[in-house]
Amino acid sequence: MKNIFITLITITGLSFMIPEKNNIHIFLAGDSTMSIKEPRYYPETGWGMPFVYFWDSTVTVINKAKNGRSTSSFRNEGSWKQIMDECKEGDFVFIQFGHNDEIATKKTYTTETEFKTNLLRYVTEARDKKTTPLLLTPVARRKFNAAGQIEGTHDVYAQLVRDVAKETGTLLIDLDKKSQALYQELGVEHSRLLFVQLKPGEHPHYPEGKEDNTHFSELGARMIAQLVLKDLKTLHTALNDRLFTLPPKK
């Protein structure tokens, strides 16, 4: 009986010595492929939406991504400042831009030099706040050639993201390459399921139908989020032991 009592006292003492996990925030800075969608746009879904469900109670995902934003407009409109004001030491900032930066006909267009400069500023400012920046190349659009081979649509701007990551030693997830590989694996027809591809009359939100090769369906958003998570695990960050796990069966 005495030995049992000593054992219980020892276990109790050890439990007080095990530090609790600190809470971590993951801030998402990006465009429409990542953002939270209004119900009226359903089934369009940003990959940041299912991404919130991968984590245990110590991690909170704060999705600041917005439709149509570039590295410049995201800062100019104050969204980046919101992240910098809210983040704290130990948090993570995921940065994914390129879709709207690279289109010369858009107001959000940024030159290659401006795009790289903006990314460098984001990385520096995130580090100044003692957070961990993580760069993502822009997720691929769905574009196949006549031979059924996927074609890149972000080649120049995706490479700029890779260059910044290499030059600054910043964590990188090459979502452009990984998503292209996913579309190729599914093929021309099955890859349609990942995007908002609707026939006329198929959904009340899009009575005339929709053929979108940029924005994701619920399935597509979840599969892209899973690609991000898979690569994130290989980076061996403090997030690796924060994944949600089901409690053991009784």
C-alpha positions as CSV (number, residue, x, y, z in Angstrom):
1,M,0.0,0.0,0.0
2,K,2.9,2.3,0.9
3,N,4.5,1.7,-2.5
4,I,1.2,2.5,-4.4
5,F,0.9,5.7,-2.4
6,I,4.5,6.7,-3.3
7,T,3.9,5.9,-7.0
8,L,0.8,8.1,-7.1
9,I,2.6,11.0,-5.5
10,T,5.4,10.6,-8.0
11,I,3.0,10.6,-11.0
12,T,1.2,13.6,-9.6
13,G,4.5,15.5,-9.2
14,L,5.6,14.6,-12.7
15,S,2.3,15.9,-14.2
16,F,3.1,19.3,-12.7
17,M,6.5,19.3,-14.3
18,I,5.2,18.7,-17.9
19,P,4.8,22.1,-19.5
20,E,1.5,22.8,-21.3
21,K,1.7,23.6,-25.0
22,N,1.5,27.3,-25.8
23,N,-1.2,28.4,-28.2
24,I,-0.2,29.0,-31.8
25,H,-1.9,31.0,-34.5
26,I,-1.5,30.3,-38.2
27,F,-2.3,33.4,-40.2
28,L,-3.1,33.0,-43.9
29,A,-2.3,35.8,-46.2
30,G,-3.3,35.3,-49.8
31,D,-6.0,35.5,-52.5
32,S,-9.3,33.9,-53.5
33,T,-7.8,30.4,-53.9
34,M,-7.2,30.5,-50.1
35,S,-9.9,32.8,-48.7
36,I,-13.2,32.2,-46.8
37,K,-16.2,32.3,-49.2
38,E,-19.5,33.9,-48.6
39,P,-22.4,31.4,-48.7
40,R,-23.8,32.9,-51.9
41,Y,-20.7,31.7,-53.8
42,Y,-21.0,28.1,-52.7
43,P,-19.7,25.6,-53.8
44,E,-16.7,27.8,-54.3
45,T,-14.3,27.0,-51.4
46,G,-10.9,28.4,-50.5
47,W,-8.4,25.8,-49.4
48,G,-7.9,27.8,-46.2
49,M,-11.4,26.8,-45.1
50,P,-10.9,23.0,-44.6
51,F,-7.3,23.7,-43.4
52,V,-8.7,24.8,-40.0
53,Y,-9.8,21.3,-39.2
54,F,-6.4,19.6,-39.2
55,W,-5.3,21.0,-35.8
56,D,-5.7,20.3,-32.1
57,S,-7.1,22.9,-29.7
58,T,-3.8,24.7,-29.3
59,V,-3.8,25.9,-32.9
60,T,-6.0,28.6,-34.3
61,V,-6.1,29.3,-38.0
62,I,-6.9,33.0,-38.8
63,N,-7.7,33.3,-42.5
64,K,-7.0,36.8,-43.7
65,A,-6.9,35.9,-47.4
66,K,-9.2,37.9,-49.7
67,N,-10.5,37.6,-53.2
68,G,-8.5,39.4,-55.9
69,R,-5.6,40.5,-53.8
70,S,-2.0,40.8,-54.8
71,T,1.1,41.3,-52.7
72,S,0.6,45.1,-53.2
73,S,-3.2,45.4,-52.6
74,F,-3.1,43.1,-49.6
75,R,-0.7,45.6,-47.9
76,N,-2.3,48.8,-49.3
77,E,-5.7,47.8,-48.0
78,G,-4.4,47.1,-44.5
79,S,-4.8,43.3,-44.4
80,W,-1.1,42.7,-43.8
81,K,-1.1,45.3,-41.0
82,Q,-3.9,43.4,-39.3
83,I,-1.8,40.3,-39.3
84,M,1.3,42.1,-37.9
85,D,-0.9,43.8,-35.2
86,E,-2.4,40.5,-34.1
87,C,0.5,38.0,-34.4
88,K,2.8,37.2,-31.6
89,E,6.1,35.3,-31.0
90,G,5.8,31.7,-32.0
91,D,3.0,32.2,-34.5
92,F,3.2,31.3,-38.2
93,V,2.3,33.4,-41.3
94,F,1.6,31.5,-44.5
95,I,2.0,33.7,-47.6
96,Q,0.6,32.7,-51.0
97,F,0.2,35.3,-53.8
98,G,0.8,35.4,-57.5
99,H,-2.6,34.9,-59.2
100,N,-3.4,38.6,-59.3
101,D,0.1,40.0,-59.3
102,E,1.0,38.4,-62.6
103,I,-2.0,39.6,-64.8
104,A,-1.0,42.9,-66.5
105,T,-4.6,43.9,-67.2
106,K,-5.6,43.8,-63.6
107,K,-5.4,46.8,-61.2
108,T,-3.6,44.5,-58.8
109,Y,-0.8,43.8,-61.2
110,T,2.7,44.0,-59.8
111,T,5.9,43.8,-61.8
112,E,8.3,40.9,-61.2
113,T,10.6,43.3,-59.3
114,E,7.8,44.7,-57.2
115,F,6.5,41.2,-56.5
116,K,9.8,40.0,-55.2
117,T,10.3,43.2,-53.2
118,N,6.9,42.7,-51.6
119,L,7.6,39.1,-50.6
120,L,11.0,40.1,-49.1
121,R,9.2,42.8,-47.0
122,Y,6.6,40.3,-45.8
123,V,9.3,37.8,-44.7
124,T,11.4,40.5,-43.0
125,E,8.4,42.0,-41.1
126,A,7.1,38.6,-40.1
127,R,10.5,37.7,-38.6
128,D,10.7,41.1,-36.9
129,K,7.6,40.1,-35.0
130,K,9.3,36.8,-34.1
131,T,6.8,34.8,-36.1
132,T,7.7,32.1,-38.7
133,P,6.9,33.0,-42.3
134,L,6.2,30.3,-44.8
135,L,6.0,31.0,-48.5
136,L,3.8,29.1,-50.9
137,T,4.0,29.3,-54.7
138,P,0.6,30.1,-56.2
139,V,-1.6,27.1,-56.5
140,A,-1.9,26.0,-60.1
141,R,-4.8,26.7,-62.4
142,R,-6.3,23.8,-64.3
143,K,-4.9,24.0,-67.9
144,F,-4.3,20.9,-70.1
145,N,-2.8,20.9,-73.6
146,A,-4.2,18.9,-76.5
147,A,-2.1,16.0,-75.5
148,G,-3.6,15.9,-72.0
149,Q,-0.6,17.3,-70.3
150,I,-0.9,19.9,-67.6
151,E,0.6,23.2,-68.3
152,G,2.0,25.8,-65.9
153,T,0.4,29.2,-65.7
154,H,2.5,30.7,-62.9
155,D,5.9,29.8,-64.1
156,V,7.6,33.2,-63.7
157,Y,5.9,34.3,-60.4
158,A,6.2,30.9,-58.9
159,Q,9.9,30.9,-59.5
160,L,10.2,34.3,-57.9
161,V,8.6,32.8,-54.7
162,R,11.2,30.0,-54.8
163,D,14.0,32.5,-55.3
164,V,12.9,34.5,-52.3
165,A,12.6,31.4,-50.1
166,K,16.1,30.3,-51.1
167,E,17.7,33.7,-50.7
168,T,16.2,34.3,-47.2
169,G,16.2,30.7,-45.9
170,T,12.4,30.8,-45.6
171,L,10.2,27.7,-45.3
172,L,8.6,26.9,-48.7
173,I,5.8,24.8,-50.0
174,D,5.8,24.5,-53.7
175,L,2.1,24.4,-54.2
176,D,2.3,25.2,-57.9
177,K,4.3,22.0,-58.7
178,K,2.3,19.8,-56.2
179,S,-1.1,20.9,-57.5
180,Q,0.0,20.4,-61.1
181,A,1.0,16.9,-60.2
182,L,-2.4,16.3,-58.6
183,Y,-4.3,17.5,-61.7
184,Q,-2.1,15.4,-64.0
185,E,-2.7,12.3,-61.8
186,L,-6.5,12.8,-62.0
187,G,-6.5,13.6,-65.7
188,V,-8.4,16.0,-67.9
189,E,-11.9,14.9,-66.9
190,H,-11.6,13.9,-63.3
191,S,-9.7,17.0,-62.4
192,R,-12.8,19.0,-63.2
193,L,-14.2,17.7,-59.9
194,L,-11.7,19.9,-58.0
195,F,-13.1,23.1,-59.5
196,V,-16.3,25.0,-59.7
197,Q,-17.5,23.3,-62.9
198,L,-21.3,23.4,-63.1
199,K,-23.8,22.8,-65.9
200,P,-26.7,25.3,-66.4
201,G,-29.4,24.6,-63.9
202,E,-27.2,22.4,-61.8
203,H,-26.9,24.8,-58.9
204,P,-29.2,27.7,-57.9
205,H,-26.2,30.0,-57.2
206,Y,-25.1,29.6,-60.8
207,P,-28.2,29.2,-62.9
208,E,-26.3,29.6,-66.2
209,G,-23.6,27.2,-65.1
210,K,-20.0,27.9,-64.5
211,E,-16.7,26.6,-65.9
212,D,-13.9,27.8,-63.5
213,N,-10.4,26.4,-63.7
214,T,-9.0,28.6,-60.9
215,H,-11.4,28.4,-57.9
216,F,-12.0,25.2,-56.0
217,S,-15.0,23.1,-55.1
218,E,-15.3,21.7,-51.6
219,L,-13.5,18.6,-52.8
220,G,-10.8,20.6,-54.5
221,A,-10.2,22.8,-51.5
222,R,-9.8,19.8,-49.2
223,M,-7.4,18.1,-51.5
224,I,-5.3,21.2,-51.9
225,A,-5.3,21.7,-48.1
226,Q,-4.1,18.1,-47.7
227,L,-1.2,18.8,-50.1
228,V,-0.2,21.8,-47.9
229,L,-0.4,19.7,-44.8
230,K,1.6,16.8,-46.3
231,D,4.4,19.1,-47.3
232,L,4.2,21.0,-44.0
233,K,4.9,17.8,-42.1
234,T,8.2,17.4,-43.9
235,L,9.4,20.8,-42.7
236,H,9.5,19.6,-39.1
237,T,8.1,22.8,-37.5
238,A,6.5,23.2,-34.1
239,L,3.2,22.5,-35.8
240,N,4.0,18.8,-36.3
241,D,2.8,17.7,-32.9
242,R,-0.3,19.9,-33.0
243,L,-2.3,17.8,-35.4
244,F,-5.8,16.8,-34.4
245,T,-6.0,13.1,-33.3
246,L,-9.1,11.2,-32.5
247,P,-9.3,10.0,-28.8
248,P,-8.7,6.3,-28.3
249,K,-11.7,4.0,-28.4
250,K,-13.0,3.0,-25.0
